[in-house]
Amino acid sequence: MSVRNPIDQFRLVSAVREACRQMPEGWPGAWFLTDPQRVPDPVAVIPALPPGTGVIYRHFGADDRHQTARALRQACYQSGRVLLIANDPELAVEVRADGLHWPEARAHQARNWQGAFLAQTQSAHSPRALREAVCEAVLFSTVFPSNSPSAGKAIGATRFRTLCRRASKIIYALGGVNGGTA
């Protein structure tokens, strides 16, 4: 999720507010995913996030991950945000995160952690992966054009909406989500 100008910020806040109304209790309307290279200080971003936005901490093995995860836990707690730790259950337990986010390739491991956290999410990059998802909520990629190195070809809002209507999971758009696309 990125914001470039005040109009996009307003649109993003409005979209997250509307998404929160449609989500089951306890689920945020949107997720902010960290990236150590593109967001070197994720804690500083927390106050600027729209209300109702959860945080997924992706550390990719960063040396300061324990310290950053603790600081994110504190910032998310103070602002009433859900915090998930990506692909690192031990770190999630250590910092008392609300849950885990799994990459598609490791999502099967979510079964081993059922009941240990309030929430678990996973990514999915194809309709098949979405159908086979094991977590209650899925971040589906790629919905809108994105500059992310891992982004595939965007499917667009119409196809994404069709996938959501057919799914029995909570689905979040991933890839190219901003104030204009949200």
ROMI-358536 format. One record per residue (C-alpha): x, y, z; residue number from 1. Coordinates in nm, 3 decimals, padded with zeros to 5 digits, always signed. Each point is the difference from the previous one (the first is absolute). Layout:
BEGIN
((X; Y; Z); NUM)
...
//
This chain:
BEGIN
((+00.000; +00.000; +00.000); 1)
((+00.152; +00.331; -00.101); 2)
((-00.116; +00.361; +00.005); 3)
((+00.141; +00.275; -00.221); 4)
((-00.226; +00.303; +00.046); 5)
((-00.272; +00.135; +00.232); 6)
((-00.287; -00.101; -00.231); 7)
((+00.132; -00.357; -00.011); 8)
((+00.038; +00.009; +00.379); 9)
((-00.365; +00.103; +00.039); 10)
((-00.110; -00.271; -00.244); 11)
((+00.208; -00.260; +00.181); 12)
((-00.140; +00.094; +00.341); 13)
((-00.353; -00.019; -00.144); 14)
((+00.068; -00.336; -00.164); 15)
((+00.147; -00.150; +00.318); 16)
((-00.295; +00.132; +00.203); 17)
((-00.245; -00.165; -00.242); 18)
((+00.200; -00.324; -00.006); 19)
((-00.005; -00.010; +00.382); 20)
((-00.379; +00.009; -00.009); 21)
((-00.004; -00.307; -00.224); 22)
((+00.256; -00.208; +00.189); 23)
((-00.083; -00.245; +00.276); 24)
((+00.059; +00.127; +00.354); 25)
((+00.367; +00.039; +00.084); 26)
((+00.127; +00.002; -00.358); 27)
((+00.156; +00.323; -00.133); 28)
((-00.126; +00.160; -00.317); 29)
((+00.348; +00.001; -00.155); 30)
((+00.355; -00.112; +00.069); 31)
((+00.326; +00.192; -00.011); 32)
((+00.285; -00.238; -00.092); 33)
((+00.348; +00.102; +00.102); 34)
((+00.313; -00.050; -00.206); 35)
((+00.347; +00.069; +00.147); 36)
((+00.127; +00.150; -00.325); 37)
((-00.298; +00.217; -00.094); 38)
((-00.106; +00.086; +00.357); 39)
((+00.315; +00.010; +00.215); 40)
((-00.189; +00.136; +00.305); 41)
((-00.345; -00.162; +00.005); 42)
((-00.072; +00.125; +00.352); 43)
((+00.006; +00.359; -00.128); 44)
((-00.273; -00.085; -00.253); 45)
((-00.252; -00.127; +00.256); 46)
((-00.144; +00.341; +00.103); 47)
((-00.065; +00.091; -00.366); 48)
((-00.201; -00.313; -00.080); 49)
((-00.376; +00.036; -00.042); 50)
((-00.203; -00.121; +00.299); 51)
((-00.095; -00.365; -00.046); 52)
((+00.328; -00.097; -00.169); 53)
((+00.186; -00.302; +00.135); 54)
((+00.376; -00.053; -00.032); 55)
((+00.186; -00.301; -00.136); 56)
((+00.366; +00.008; +00.094); 57)
((+00.215; -00.161; -00.269); 58)
((+00.359; +00.009; +00.120); 59)
((+00.165; -00.228; -00.260); 60)
((+00.268; -00.092; +00.255); 61)
((+00.100; +00.357; +00.091); 62)
((+00.258; +00.015; +00.278); 63)
((-00.215; +00.236; +00.208); 64)
((-00.324; -00.204; -00.040); 65)
((-00.045; -00.074; +00.372); 66)
((+00.043; +00.363; +00.096); 67)
((-00.223; +00.125; -00.284); 68)
((-00.269; -00.260; +00.073); 69)
((-00.013; +00.106; +00.367); 70)
((-00.026; +00.367; -00.100); 71)
((-00.274; -00.082; -00.253); 72)
((-00.189; -00.203; +00.262); 73)
((+00.006; +00.301; +00.233); 74)
((-00.103; +00.248; -00.272); 75)
((-00.280; -00.227; -00.124); 76)
((-00.126; -00.061; +00.353); 77)
((-00.006; +00.373; +00.076); 78)
((-00.188; +00.077; -00.321); 79)
((-00.241; -00.293; +00.022); 80)
((+00.138; -00.176; -00.307); 81)
((+00.032; -00.370; -00.073); 82)
((+00.361; -00.116; -00.045); 83)
((+00.092; -00.315; -00.191); 84)
((+00.354; -00.129; -00.038); 85)
((+00.077; -00.148; -00.341); 86)
((+00.147; -00.346; -00.030); 87)
((+00.153; -00.010; +00.349); 88)
((-00.215; -00.165; +00.270); 89)
((+00.276; +00.012; +00.261); 90)
((+00.034; +00.378; -00.038); 91)
((-00.380; +00.036; +00.012); 92)
((-00.008; -00.190; +00.330); 93)
((+00.296; +00.198; +00.135); 94)
((-00.162; +00.340; -00.059); 95)
((-00.355; -00.117; +00.071); 96)
((-00.123; +00.091; -00.345); 97)
((-00.367; -00.043; -00.083); 98)
((+00.084; -00.257; -00.262); 99)
((+00.195; -00.126; -00.295); 100)
((+00.008; +00.064; -00.373); 101)
((+00.121; -00.283; -00.220); 102)
((+00.140; +00.016; -00.352); 103)
((-00.190; -00.226; -00.239); 104)
((+00.278; -00.263; -00.003); 105)
((-00.008; -00.042; +00.379); 106)
((-00.371; +00.053; +00.068); 107)
((-00.051; -00.368; +00.084); 108)
((+00.196; +00.067; +00.321); 109)
((-00.287; +00.215; +00.126); 110)
((-00.171; -00.322; +00.111); 111)
((+00.279; -00.053; +00.255); 112)
((-00.079; +00.336; +00.160); 113)
((-00.381; -00.007; +00.005); 114)
((-00.131; +00.133; +00.328); 115)
((+00.334; +00.153; +00.100); 116)
((-00.085; +00.342; -00.142); 117)
((-00.303; +00.218; -00.060); 118)
((+00.055; +00.002; -00.377); 119)
((+00.194; -00.162; -00.280); 120)
((+00.013; +00.117; -00.358); 121)
((+00.174; -00.125; -00.310); 122)
((+00.083; +00.123; -00.344); 123)
((-00.139; -00.155; -00.317); 124)
((+00.108; +00.074; -00.353); 125)
((-00.248; -00.201; -00.204); 126)
((-00.367; -00.102; +00.011); 127)
((+00.113; -00.355; +00.082); 128)
((+00.207; +00.117; +00.297); 129)
((-00.300; +00.201; +00.117); 130)
((-00.225; -00.308; -00.017); 131)
((+00.259; -00.207; +00.190); 132)
((+00.067; +00.266; +00.266); 133)
((+00.021; -00.129; +00.356); 134)
((-00.016; +00.332; +00.185); 135)
((-00.320; +00.189; +00.075); 136)
((+00.123; +00.305; -00.190); 137)
((+00.199; +00.027; -00.322); 138)
((+00.198; +00.282; -00.157); 139)
((-00.046; -00.055; -00.373); 140)
((+00.260; +00.130; -00.243); 141)
((+00.028; +00.164; -00.239); 142)
((-00.317; +00.206; -00.028); 143)
((+00.125; +00.337; -00.128); 144)
((+00.323; +00.085; -00.187); 145)
((+00.289; +00.015; +00.245); 146)
((+00.369; +00.084; -00.001); 147)
((+00.070; -00.276; +00.250); 148)
((+00.266; -00.242; -00.125); 149)
((-00.225; -00.295; +00.089); 150)
((-00.313; +00.139; -00.168); 151)
((-00.147; -00.200; -00.283); 152)
((-00.239; +00.118; -00.267); 153)
((-00.289; +00.195; +00.153); 154)
((-00.345; -00.159; -00.029); 155)
((-00.198; +00.322; +00.057); 156)
((-00.291; +00.090; +00.224); 157)
((-00.273; -00.182; -00.195); 158)
((+00.173; -00.338; +00.001); 159)
((+00.103; +00.047; +00.362); 160)
((-00.362; +00.068; +00.098); 161)
((-00.108; -00.320; -00.177); 162)
((+00.264; -00.201; +00.189); 163)
((-00.116; +00.151; +00.330); 164)
((-00.364; -00.089; -00.064); 165)
((+00.093; -00.363; -00.066); 166)
((+00.233; -00.035; +00.298); 167)
((-00.093; -00.114; +00.347); 168)
((+00.284; +00.201; +00.155); 169)
((+00.066; +00.359; +00.095); 170)
((+00.188; +00.142; -00.299); 171)
((+00.224; +00.305; -00.013); 172)
((+00.141; +00.152; -00.318); 173)
((+00.378; +00.004; -00.018); 174)
((+00.209; +00.182; -00.255); 175)
((-00.045; +00.357; -00.115); 176)
((-00.247; +00.093; +00.273); 177)
((+00.000; +00.376; +00.058); 178)
((-00.244; +00.286; +00.039); 179)
((-00.092; -00.009; -00.366); 180)
((-00.056; -00.377; -00.024); 181)
((-00.144; -00.071; +00.343); 182)
//
